[in-house]
Amino acid sequence: MINSDLPEQAAERLDERVDRIVAGGPRGALTLAGITTAMVIALWLAFYFFVFLPRGALQ
């Protein structure tokens, strides 16, 4: 016979796991947001220095 947890025990374990994950905070989301923000700024600077500045001043 296979010993398995009762539904109540499984729900308690799941709640404990969720609590541990939530206690860790949103590190992954913040890291992803930081990386994408840095990429957007880098692309903007690349366009500014390699496209807009070589064209010269507006007349």
PDB file of N, H, CA, C and O in Angstrom:
ATOM      1  N   MET A   1       0.831  -1.170   0.000  1.00  0.00           N
ATOM      2  CA  MET A   1       0.000   0.000   0.000  1.00  0.00           C
ATOM      3  C   MET A   1       0.884   1.245   0.000  1.00  0.00           C
ATOM      4  O   MET A   1       1.908   1.288   0.682  1.00  0.00           O
ATOM      5  N   ILE A   2       0.492   2.234  -0.750  1.00  0.00           N
ATOM      6  H   ILE A   2      -0.340   2.200  -1.304  1.00  0.00           H
ATOM      7  CA  ILE A   2       1.240   3.476  -0.839  1.00  0.00           C
ATOM      8  C   ILE A   2       0.766   4.419   0.255  1.00  0.00           C
ATOM      9  O   ILE A   2      -0.427   4.694   0.386  1.00  0.00           O
ATOM     10  N   ASN A   3       1.707   4.903   1.029  1.00  0.00           N
ATOM     11  H   ASN A   3       2.676   4.680   0.923  1.00  0.00           H
ATOM     12  CA  ASN A   3       1.370   5.869   2.075  1.00  0.00           C
ATOM     13  C   ASN A   3       1.402   7.257   1.475  1.00  0.00           C
ATOM     14  O   ASN A   3       2.433   7.686   0.957  1.00  0.00           O
ATOM     15  N   SER A   4       0.316   7.944   1.536  1.00  0.00           N
ATOM     16  H   SER A   4      -0.521   7.595   1.957  1.00  0.00           H
ATOM     17  CA  SER A   4       0.250   9.303   1.018  1.00  0.00           C
ATOM     18  C   SER A   4      -0.328  10.213   2.095  1.00  0.00           C
ATOM     19  O   SER A   4      -1.002   9.773   3.027  1.00  0.00           O
ATOM     20  N   ASP A   5      -0.039  11.495   1.929  1.00  0.00           N
ATOM     21  H   ASP A   5       0.507  11.853   1.172  1.00  0.00           H
ATOM     22  CA  ASP A   5      -0.537  12.461   2.889  1.00  0.00           C
ATOM     23  C   ASP A   5      -2.039  12.652   2.720  1.00  0.00           C
ATOM     24  O   ASP A   5      -2.597  12.511   1.632  1.00  0.00           O
ATOM     25  N   LEU A   6      -2.654  12.974   3.829  1.00  0.00           N
ATOM     26  H   LEU A   6      -2.200  13.088   4.712  1.00  0.00           H
ATOM     27  CA  LEU A   6      -4.059  13.336   3.757  1.00  0.00           C
ATOM     28  C   LEU A   6      -4.166  14.699   3.073  1.00  0.00           C
ATOM     29  O   LEU A   6      -3.210  15.473   3.108  1.00  0.00           O
ATOM     30  N   PRO A   7      -5.290  15.005   2.462  1.00  0.00           N
ATOM     31  CA  PRO A   7      -5.425  16.299   1.771  1.00  0.00           C
ATOM     32  C   PRO A   7      -5.128  17.490   2.669  1.00  0.00           C
ATOM     33  O   PRO A   7      -4.584  18.497   2.215  1.00  0.00           O
ATOM     34  N   GLU A   8      -5.491  17.372   3.963  1.00  0.00           N
ATOM     35  H   GLU A   8      -5.932  16.554   4.332  1.00  0.00           H
ATOM     36  CA  GLU A   8      -5.221  18.487   4.875  1.00  0.00           C
ATOM     37  C   GLU A   8      -3.721  18.680   5.074  1.00  0.00           C
ATOM     38  O   GLU A   8      -3.235  19.811   5.117  1.00  0.00           O
ATOM     39  N   GLN A   9      -2.988  17.571   5.195  1.00  0.00           N
ATOM     40  H   GLN A   9      -3.383  16.652   5.161  1.00  0.00           H
ATOM     41  CA  GLN A   9      -1.538  17.644   5.391  1.00  0.00           C
ATOM     42  C   GLN A   9      -0.854  18.191   4.145  1.00  0.00           C
ATOM     43  O   GLN A   9       0.083  18.983   4.247  1.00  0.00           O
ATOM     44  N   ALA A  10      -1.313  17.776   2.974  1.00  0.00           N
ATOM     45  H   ALA A  10      -2.075  17.132   2.890  1.00  0.00           H
ATOM     46  CA  ALA A  10      -0.733  18.256   1.731  1.00  0.00           C
ATOM     47  C   ALA A  10      -0.973  19.757   1.585  1.00  0.00           C
ATOM     48  O   ALA A  10      -0.092  20.481   1.121  1.00  0.00           O
ATOM     49  N   ALA A  11      -2.151  20.226   1.974  1.00  0.00           N
ATOM     50  H   ALA A  11      -2.866  19.638   2.350  1.00  0.00           H
ATOM     51  CA  ALA A  11      -2.456  21.652   1.883  1.00  0.00           C
ATOM     52  C   ALA A  11      -1.577  22.442   2.845  1.00  0.00           C
ATOM     53  O   ALA A  11      -1.125  23.537   2.510  1.00  0.00           O
ATOM     54  N   GLU A  12      -1.326  21.898   4.044  1.00  0.00           N
ATOM     55  H   GLU A  12      -1.693  21.008   4.316  1.00  0.00           H
ATOM     56  CA  GLU A  12      -0.466  22.580   5.006  1.00  0.00           C
ATOM     57  C   GLU A  12       0.964  22.687   4.483  1.00  0.00           C
ATOM     58  O   GLU A  12       1.606  23.729   4.613  1.00  0.00           O
ATOM     59  N   ARG A  13       1.452  21.604   3.893  1.00  0.00           N
ATOM     60  H   ARG A  13       0.930  20.757   3.788  1.00  0.00           H
ATOM     61  CA  ARG A  13       2.810  21.635   3.330  1.00  0.00           C
ATOM     62  C   ARG A  13       2.906  22.637   2.189  1.00  0.00           C
ATOM     63  O   ARG A  13       3.898  23.355   2.064  1.00  0.00           O
ATOM     64  N   LEU A  14       1.879  22.681   1.363  1.00  0.00           N
ATOM     65  H   LEU A  14       1.072  22.098   1.464  1.00  0.00           H
ATOM     66  CA  LEU A  14       1.867  23.630   0.253  1.00  0.00           C
ATOM     67  C   LEU A  14       1.868  25.063   0.785  1.00  0.00           C
ATOM     68  O   LEU A  14       2.581  25.920   0.263  1.00  0.00           O
ATOM     69  N   ASP A  15       1.067  25.322   1.824  1.00  0.00           N
ATOM     70  H   ASP A  15       0.488  24.625   2.248  1.00  0.00           H
ATOM     71  CA  ASP A  15       1.042  26.657   2.422  1.00  0.00           C
ATOM     72  C   ASP A  15       2.401  27.038   2.988  1.00  0.00           C
ATOM     73  O   ASP A  15       2.828  28.184   2.855  1.00  0.00           O
ATOM     74  N   GLU A  16       3.086  26.085   3.620  1.00  0.00           N
ATOM     75  H   GLU A  16       2.738  25.154   3.729  1.00  0.00           H
ATOM     76  CA  GLU A  16       4.422  26.356   4.166  1.00  0.00           C
ATOM     77  C   GLU A  16       5.408  26.691   3.048  1.00  0.00           C
ATOM     78  O   GLU A  16       6.213  27.613   3.181  1.00  0.00           O
ATOM     79  N   ARG A  17       5.344  25.946   1.955  1.00  0.00           N
ATOM     80  H   ARG A  17       4.691  25.197   1.847  1.00  0.00           H
ATOM     81  CA  ARG A  17       6.244  26.218   0.826  1.00  0.00           C
ATOM     82  C   ARG A  17       5.977  27.591   0.236  1.00  0.00           C
ATOM     83  O   ARG A  17       6.909  28.330  -0.080  1.00  0.00           O
ATOM     84  N   VAL A  18       4.703  27.932   0.086  1.00  0.00           N
ATOM     85  H   VAL A  18       3.946  27.332   0.343  1.00  0.00           H
ATOM     86  CA  VAL A  18       4.342  29.241  -0.467  1.00  0.00           C
ATOM     87  C   VAL A  18       4.823  30.353   0.457  1.00  0.00           C
ATOM     88  O   VAL A  18       5.335  31.371  -0.010  1.00  0.00           O
ATOM     89  N   ASP A  19       4.664  30.166   1.760  1.00  0.00           N
ATOM     90  H   ASP A  19       4.249  29.339   2.139  1.00  0.00           H
ATOM     91  CA  ASP A  19       5.126  31.170   2.721  1.00  0.00           C
ATOM     92  C   ASP A  19       6.631  31.377   2.622  1.00  0.00           C
ATOM     93  O   ASP A  19       7.100  32.514   2.677  1.00  0.00           O
ATOM     94  N   ARG A  20       7.401  30.293   2.477  1.00  0.00           N
ATOM     95  H   ARG A  20       7.020  29.369   2.432  1.00  0.00           H
ATOM     96  CA  ARG A  20       8.858  30.430   2.333  1.00  0.00           C
ATOM     97  C   ARG A  20       9.230  31.163   1.049  1.00  0.00           C
ATOM     98  O   ARG A  20      10.149  31.981   1.047  1.00  0.00           O
ATOM     99  N   ILE A  21       8.531  30.878  -0.029  1.00  0.00           N
ATOM    100  H   ILE A  21       7.784  30.213  -0.027  1.00  0.00           H
ATOM    101  CA  ILE A  21       8.825  31.529  -1.308  1.00  0.00           C
ATOM    102  C   ILE A  21       8.497  33.019  -1.232  1.00  0.00           C
ATOM    103  O   ILE A  21       9.280  33.853  -1.688  1.00  0.00           O
ATOM    104  N   VAL A  22       7.351  33.351  -0.662  1.00  0.00           N
ATOM    105  H   VAL A  22       6.716  32.674  -0.292  1.00  0.00           H
ATOM    106  CA  VAL A  22       6.933  34.754  -0.554  1.00  0.00           C
ATOM    107  C   VAL A  22       7.870  35.523   0.372  1.00  0.00           C
ATOM    108  O   VAL A  22       8.132  36.705   0.147  1.00  0.00           O
ATOM    109  N   ALA A  23       8.372  34.863   1.408  1.00  0.00           N
ATOM    110  H   ALA A  23       8.159  33.903   1.591  1.00  0.00           H
ATOM    111  CA  ALA A  23       9.282  35.531   2.344  1.00  0.00           C
ATOM    112  C   ALA A  23      10.588  35.924   1.661  1.00  0.00           C
ATOM    113  O   ALA A  23      11.259  36.857   2.102  1.00  0.00           O
ATOM    114  N   GLY A  24      10.953  35.223   0.594  1.00  0.00           N
ATOM    115  H   GLY A  24      10.408  34.465   0.237  1.00  0.00           H
ATOM    116  CA  GLY A  24      12.176  35.541  -0.138  1.00  0.00           C
ATOM    117  C   GLY A  24      12.092  36.847  -0.898  1.00  0.00           C
ATOM    118  O   GLY A  24      13.122  37.446  -1.206  1.00  0.00           O
ATOM    119  N   GLY A  25      10.913  37.293  -1.202  1.00  0.00           N
ATOM    120  H   GLY A  25      10.076  36.806  -0.952  1.00  0.00           H
ATOM    121  CA  GLY A  25      10.739  38.559  -1.907  1.00  0.00           C
ATOM    122  C   GLY A  25      10.812  38.403  -3.413  1.00  0.00           C
ATOM    123  O   GLY A  25      11.072  37.315  -3.926  1.00  0.00           O
ATOM    124  N   PRO A  26      10.578  39.513  -4.123  1.00  0.00           N
ATOM    125  CA  PRO A  26      10.524  39.485  -5.589  1.00  0.00           C
ATOM    126  C   PRO A  26      11.890  39.719  -6.246  1.00  0.00           C
ATOM    127  O   PRO A  26      12.011  40.565  -7.133  1.00  0.00           O
ATOM    128  N   ARG A  27      12.910  38.982  -5.820  1.00  0.00           N
ATOM    129  H   ARG A  27      12.812  38.295  -5.100  1.00  0.00           H
ATOM    130  CA  ARG A  27      14.257  39.201  -6.355  1.00  0.00           C
ATOM    131  C   ARG A  27      14.326  38.991  -7.864  1.00  0.00           C
ATOM    132  O   ARG A  27      14.943  39.783  -8.575  1.00  0.00           O
ATOM    133  N   GLY A  28      13.702  37.939  -8.349  1.00  0.00           N
ATOM    134  H   GLY A  28      13.200  37.295  -7.771  1.00  0.00           H
ATOM    135  CA  GLY A  28      13.765  37.644  -9.779  1.00  0.00           C
ATOM    136  C   GLY A  28      13.104  38.728 -10.619  1.00  0.00           C
ATOM    137  O   GLY A  28      13.634  39.120 -11.659  1.00  0.00           O
ATOM    138  N   ALA A  29      11.972  39.205 -10.181  1.00  0.00           N
ATOM    139  H   ALA A  29      11.541  38.887  -9.336  1.00  0.00           H
ATOM    140  CA  ALA A  29      11.261  40.250 -10.919  1.00  0.00           C
ATOM    141  C   ALA A  29      12.057  41.549 -10.919  1.00  0.00           C
ATOM    142  O   ALA A  29      12.133  42.234 -11.939  1.00  0.00           O
ATOM    143  N   LEU A  30      12.648  41.888  -9.782  1.00  0.00           N
ATOM    144  H   LEU A  30      12.587  41.331  -8.953  1.00  0.00           H
ATOM    145  CA  LEU A  30      13.453  43.115  -9.709  1.00  0.00           C
ATOM    146  C   LEU A  30      14.711  43.000 -10.554  1.00  0.00           C
ATOM    147  O   LEU A  30      15.123  43.971 -11.190  1.00  0.00           O
ATOM    148  N   THR A  31      15.319  41.834 -10.565  1.00  0.00           N
ATOM    149  H   THR A  31      14.985  41.046 -10.048  1.00  0.00           H
ATOM    150  CA  THR A  31      16.497  41.620 -11.404  1.00  0.00           C
ATOM    151  C   THR A  31      16.148  41.760 -12.877  1.00  0.00           C
ATOM    152  O   THR A  31      16.868  42.419 -13.627  1.00  0.00           O
ATOM    153  N   LEU A  32      15.062  41.153 -13.291  1.00  0.00           N
ATOM    154  H   LEU A  32      14.477  40.618 -12.681  1.00  0.00           H
ATOM    155  CA  LEU A  32      14.625  41.242 -14.681  1.00  0.00           C
ATOM    156  C   LEU A  32      14.298  42.682 -15.062  1.00  0.00           C
ATOM    157  O   LEU A  32      14.658  43.132 -16.149  1.00  0.00           O
ATOM    158  N   ALA A  33      13.619  43.407 -14.175  1.00  0.00           N
ATOM    159  H   ALA A  33      13.326  43.041 -13.291  1.00  0.00           H
ATOM    160  CA  ALA A  33      13.295  44.803 -14.453  1.00  0.00           C
ATOM    161  C   ALA A  33      14.557  45.645 -14.554  1.00  0.00           C
ATOM    162  O   ALA A  33      14.638  46.530 -15.406  1.00  0.00           O
ATOM    163  N   GLY A  34      15.537  45.387 -13.707  1.00  0.00           N
ATOM    164  H   GLY A  34      15.471  44.668 -13.015  1.00  0.00           H
ATOM    165  CA  GLY A  34      16.793  46.129 -13.763  1.00  0.00           C
ATOM    166  C   GLY A  34      17.567  45.863 -15.044  1.00  0.00           C
ATOM    167  O   GLY A  34      18.109  46.789 -15.648  1.00  0.00           O
ATOM    168  N   ILE A  35      17.621  44.617 -15.457  1.00  0.00           N
ATOM    169  H   ILE A  35      17.181  43.865 -14.967  1.00  0.00           H
ATOM    170  CA  ILE A  35      18.332  44.264 -16.697  1.00  0.00           C
ATOM    171  C   ILE A  35      17.665  44.906 -17.902  1.00  0.00           C
ATOM    172  O   ILE A  35      18.349  45.467 -18.759  1.00  0.00           O
ATOM    173  N   THR A  36      16.347  44.833 -17.983  1.00  0.00           N
ATOM    174  H   THR A  36      15.792  44.378 -17.287  1.00  0.00           H
ATOM    175  CA  THR A  36      15.665  45.409 -19.142  1.00  0.00           C
ATOM    176  C   THR A  36      15.770  46.933 -19.153  1.00  0.00           C
ATOM    177  O   THR A  36      15.871  47.539 -20.220  1.00  0.00           O
ATOM    178  N   THR A  37      15.746  47.553 -17.979  1.00  0.00           N
ATOM    179  H   THR A  37      15.664  47.061 -17.113  1.00  0.00           H
ATOM    180  CA  THR A  37      15.911  49.007 -17.923  1.00  0.00           C
ATOM    181  C   THR A  37      17.299  49.398 -18.409  1.00  0.00           C
ATOM    182  O   THR A  37      17.449  50.363 -19.159  1.00  0.00           O
ATOM    183  N   ALA A  38      18.310  48.655 -17.987  1.00  0.00           N
ATOM    184  H   ALA A  38      18.188  47.871 -17.378  1.00  0.00           H
ATOM    185  CA  ALA A  38      19.677  48.931 -18.435  1.00  0.00           C
ATOM    186  C   ALA A  38      19.806  48.746 -19.947  1.00  0.00           C
ATOM    187  O   ALA A  38      20.512  49.512 -20.602  1.00  0.00           O
ATOM    188  N   MET A  39      19.137  47.745 -20.504  1.00  0.00           N
ATOM    189  H   MET A  39      18.564  47.123 -19.972  1.00  0.00           H
ATOM    190  CA  MET A  39      19.187  47.530 -21.950  1.00  0.00           C
ATOM    191  C   MET A  39      18.528  48.679 -22.703  1.00  0.00           C
ATOM    192  O   MET A  39      19.045  49.118 -23.731  1.00  0.00           O
ATOM    193  N   VAL A  40      17.397  49.171 -22.211  1.00  0.00           N
ATOM    194  H   VAL A  40      16.977  48.814 -21.376  1.00  0.00           H
ATOM    195  CA  VAL A  40      16.707  50.280 -22.865  1.00  0.00           C
ATOM    196  C   VAL A  40      17.582  51.534 -22.839  1.00  0.00           C
ATOM    197  O   VAL A  40      17.684  52.240 -23.842  1.00  0.00           O
ATOM    198  N   ILE A  41      18.207  51.809 -21.708  1.00  0.00           N
ATOM    199  H   ILE A  41      18.124  51.236 -20.893  1.00  0.00           H
ATOM    200  CA  ILE A  41      19.076  52.991 -21.608  1.00  0.00           C
ATOM    201  C   ILE A  41      20.282  52.843 -22.527  1.00  0.00           C
ATOM    202  O   ILE A  41      20.682  53.805 -23.183  1.00  0.00           O
ATOM    203  N   ALA A  42      20.868  51.644 -22.582  1.00  0.00           N
ATOM    204  H   ALA A  42      20.543  50.862 -22.049  1.00  0.00           H
ATOM    205  CA  ALA A  42      22.012  51.415 -23.459  1.00  0.00           C
ATOM    206  C   ALA A  42      21.633  51.604 -24.930  1.00  0.00           C
ATOM    207  O   ALA A  42      22.393  52.196 -25.695  1.00  0.00           O
ATOM    208  N   LEU A  43      20.467  51.106 -25.323  1.00  0.00           N
ATOM    209  H   LEU A  43      19.849  50.624 -24.701  1.00  0.00           H
ATOM    210  CA  LEU A  43      20.020  51.284 -26.709  1.00  0.00           C
ATOM    211  C   LEU A  43      19.758  52.758 -27.019  1.00  0.00           C
ATOM    212  O   LEU A  43      20.085  53.234 -28.106  1.00  0.00           O
ATOM    213  N   TRP A  44      19.172  53.474 -26.071  1.00  0.00           N
ATOM    214  H   TRP A  44      18.905  53.087 -25.188  1.00  0.00           H
ATOM    215  CA  TRP A  44      18.907  54.891 -26.285  1.00  0.00           C
ATOM    216  C   TRP A  44      20.217  55.654 -26.456  1.00  0.00           C
ATOM    217  O   TRP A  44      20.332  56.493 -27.349  1.00  0.00           O
ATOM    218  N   LEU A  45      21.203  55.370 -25.610  1.00  0.00           N
ATOM    219  H   LEU A  45      21.109  54.688 -24.885  1.00  0.00           H
ATOM    220  CA  LEU A  45      22.504  56.036 -25.730  1.00  0.00           C
ATOM    221  C   LEU A  45      23.199  55.678 -27.046  1.00  0.00           C
ATOM    222  O   LEU A  45      23.836  56.530 -27.665  1.00  0.00           O
ATOM    223  N   ALA A  46      23.077  54.423 -27.469  1.00  0.00           N
ATOM    224  H   ALA A  46      22.559  53.731 -26.966  1.00  0.00           H
ATOM    225  CA  ALA A  46      23.684  54.018 -28.743  1.00  0.00           C
ATOM    226  C   ALA A  46      23.063  54.794 -29.906  1.00  0.00           C
ATOM    227  O   ALA A  46      23.782  55.297 -30.769  1.00  0.00           O
ATOM    228  N   PHE A  47      21.745  54.891 -29.933  1.00  0.00           N
ATOM    229  H   PHE A  47      21.161  54.482 -29.231  1.00  0.00           H
ATOM    230  CA  PHE A  47      21.105  55.678 -30.987  1.00  0.00           C
ATOM    231  C   PHE A  47      21.531  57.137 -30.919  1.00  0.00           C
ATOM    232  O   PHE A  47      21.783  57.762 -31.949  1.00  0.00           O
ATOM    233  N   TYR A  48      21.610  57.678 -29.717  1.00  0.00           N
ATOM    234  H   TYR A  48      21.405  57.170 -28.880  1.00  0.00           H
ATOM    235  CA  TYR A  48      21.978  59.088 -29.575  1.00  0.00           C
ATOM    236  C   TYR A  48      23.384  59.345 -30.112  1.00  0.00           C
ATOM    237  O   TYR A  48      23.594  60.279 -30.887  1.00  0.00           O
ATOM    238  N   PHE A  49      24.337  58.525 -29.705  1.00  0.00           N
ATOM    239  H   PHE A  49      24.167  57.766 -29.076  1.00  0.00           H
ATOM    240  CA  PHE A  49      25.723  58.765 -30.101  1.00  0.00           C
ATOM    241  C   PHE A  49      26.024  58.351 -31.538  1.00  0.00           C
ATOM    242  O   PHE A  49      26.857  58.982 -32.188  1.00  0.00           O
ATOM    243  N   PHE A  50      25.370  57.310 -32.052  1.00  0.00           N
ATOM    244  H   PHE A  50      24.694  56.797 -31.524  1.00  0.00           H
ATOM    245  CA  PHE A  50      25.712  56.800 -33.384  1.00  0.00           C
ATOM    246  C   PHE A  50      24.759  57.241 -34.490  1.00  0.00           C
ATOM    247  O   PHE A  50      25.073  57.070 -35.668  1.00  0.00           O
ATOM    248  N   VAL A  51      23.610  57.802 -34.143  1.00  0.00           N
ATOM    249  H   VAL A  51      23.354  57.941 -33.186  1.00  0.00           H
ATOM    250  CA  VAL A  51      22.661  58.229 -35.162  1.00  0.00           C
ATOM    251  C   VAL A  51      22.418  59.732 -35.104  1.00  0.00           C
ATOM    252  O   VAL A  51      22.574  60.422 -36.111  1.00  0.00           O
ATOM    253  N   PHE A  52      22.044  60.240 -33.949  1.00  0.00           N
ATOM    254  H   PHE A  52      21.918  59.679 -33.131  1.00  0.00           H
ATOM    255  CA  PHE A  52      21.657  61.657 -33.861  1.00  0.00           C
ATOM    256  C   PHE A  52      22.852  62.603 -33.878  1.00  0.00           C
ATOM    257  O   PHE A  52      22.823  63.600 -34.599  1.00  0.00           O
ATOM    258  N   LEU A  53      23.886  62.327 -33.120  1.00  0.00           N
ATOM    259  H   LEU A  53      23.910  61.517 -32.534  1.00  0.00           H
ATOM    260  CA  LEU A  53      25.035  63.233 -33.076  1.00  0.00           C
ATOM    261  C   LEU A  53      25.780  63.317 -34.423  1.00  0.00           C
ATOM    262  O   LEU A  53      26.167  64.421 -34.804  1.00  0.00           O
ATOM    263  N   PRO A  54      26.000  62.230 -35.156  1.00  0.00           N
ATOM    264  CA  PRO A  54      26.682  62.353 -36.448  1.00  0.00           C
ATOM    265  C   PRO A  54      25.928  63.184 -37.478  1.00  0.00           C
ATOM    266  O   PRO A  54      26.541  63.684 -38.421  1.00  0.00           O
ATOM    267  N   ARG A  55      24.618  63.346 -37.324  1.00  0.00           N
ATOM    268  H   ARG A  55      24.120  62.940 -36.557  1.00  0.00           H
ATOM    269  CA  ARG A  55      23.850  64.133 -38.288  1.00  0.00           C
ATOM    270  C   ARG A  55      24.101  65.624 -38.117  1.00  0.00           C
ATOM    271  O   ARG A  55      23.868  66.403 -39.041  1.00  0.00           O
ATOM    272  N   GLY A  56      24.564  66.017 -36.968  1.00  0.00           N
ATOM    273  H   GLY A  56      24.753  65.384 -36.217  1.00  0.00           H
ATOM    274  CA  GLY A  56      24.862  67.436 -36.743  1.00  0.00           C
ATOM    275  C   GLY A  56      23.690  68.163 -36.114  1.00  0.00           C
ATOM    276  O   GLY A  56      22.644  67.577 -35.836  1.00  0.00           O
ATOM    277  N   ALA A  57      23.891  69.459 -35.896  1.00  0.00           N
ATOM    278  H   ALA A  57      24.741  69.936 -36.121  1.00  0.00           H
ATOM    279  CA  ALA A  57      22.873  70.276 -35.236  1.00  0.00           C
ATOM    280  C   ALA A  57      21.741  70.603 -36.213  1.00  0.00           C
ATOM    281  O   ALA A  57      21.940  70.652 -37.427  1.00  0.00           O
ATOM    282  N   LEU A  58      20.573  70.821 -35.663  1.00  0.00           N
ATOM    283  H   LEU A  58      20.411  70.781 -34.677  1.00  0.00           H
ATOM    284  CA  LEU A  58      19.444  71.259 -36.478  1.00  0.00           C
ATOM    285  C   LEU A  58      19.643  72.710 -36.918  1.00  0.00           C
ATOM    286  O   LEU A  58      20.204  73.525 -36.185  1.00  0.00           O
ATOM    287  N   GLN A  59      19.183  73.007 -38.097  1.00  0.00           N
ATOM    288  H   GLN A  59      18.728  72.346 -38.692  1.00  0.00           H
ATOM    289  CA  GLN A  59      19.360  74.365 -38.601  1.00  0.00           C
ATOM    290  C   GLN A  59      18.044  75.055 -38.748  1.00  0.00           C
ATOM    291  O   GLN A  59      17.997  76.213 -39.163  1.00  0.00           O
TER     292      GLN A  59
END
